[in-house]
């Protein structure tokens, strides 16, 4: 298998060589297993003029307990796209890393980068492979966004894709959110989102949406000023992906908290 002409899909190659290493191929005991592993919660994505912004809170829960206060759920998929995970944290992180390798493997084999639609379809097939575990409560539902290098108008190149548990990909318009706090985050975005937002304004809006989600959803963690734990915020633009520094995120989060001291409802 290692010396023959291979496939541009690392996941397909792995399914032939060592299928037991794929997240969805491992045997599970019968019954539900949802309460046995930490769960990652809320992710938001917002399209902006010239790119897209994705942000995630830092809390992972296990039942009614906080399993981790500083988990990182938003990561670069490649040089121009981002992926955020919600659902079973361990499987989600493994799936995200496998997706990163999948895109890098394709580039090395084909000598070219997948289109943004192609990346979304690859991620959809990987989610579909986890369907058996999802039916036992170990579901992972990512959010994918990126800068489309093939877009006719660079100002509208920021695109967002959501998925269902069976791997169905859906392109979203303007913004989207996933996870336990997504209902509250999308309600906040629905009132404040405007087409053509700058990347800076979209970043502030993403942090505000996470704050609103944390205000009503116990599984979503808001900015922790005491421990200095703030959301992970990343952007994808024509210059590539970038993660905001801790100092930048702290300044935005502290500004949001300060504003809510005067107007709790935003």
C-alpha angles and dihedrals in degrees: 000000000000096000100041124086104280140205128263089234114084090193091057090048091050092048088059099042104034111359092169089070093065113097095235096046099065116107115246129197115251119272137045119315102178095116095051098074137045117262127219115220139190128026126169130191128191129187114225139180103290099004149354136277126213126186135176135189119240103234128109119186135200109197107306093341131091103239096183134001100197108039115148113226102168119074140159112263091196138324095305108023141065135208129197126189134216126176129038102017101209095048091042093055091047091049091049092051091047089051091052090052090045092058094043091048091052092052092050094048099040099031091228139080121256116248116254090253089050091052091051091050092050090052090048092056091050091052089049089056089061094054095109092056090043090058087058093052100268096111126158121195115181132193117222128196137161152151111276108223090193095056115127091218114041089201089065097039096108108103133179129204128191127190139204124225092266092057099260109156120215127182112225127211119231101336145355141182136201135192135052094310095045094104092060094039093052091046088056092045092048091062098041107032118107126178113253098031114165117246090250093052091046089051092054090046092052092054091047090052091052089049090053091048091051090049091063105021119066092201092060118080120218125206108305104213093177095056093028093236112152135174120280107246124187135174133204116203139146087285091058134252122328134182116215112241120249089252093053093047091045091054092051095044094047089049090053092048091047091051092050090053086067097035112020093186094056 
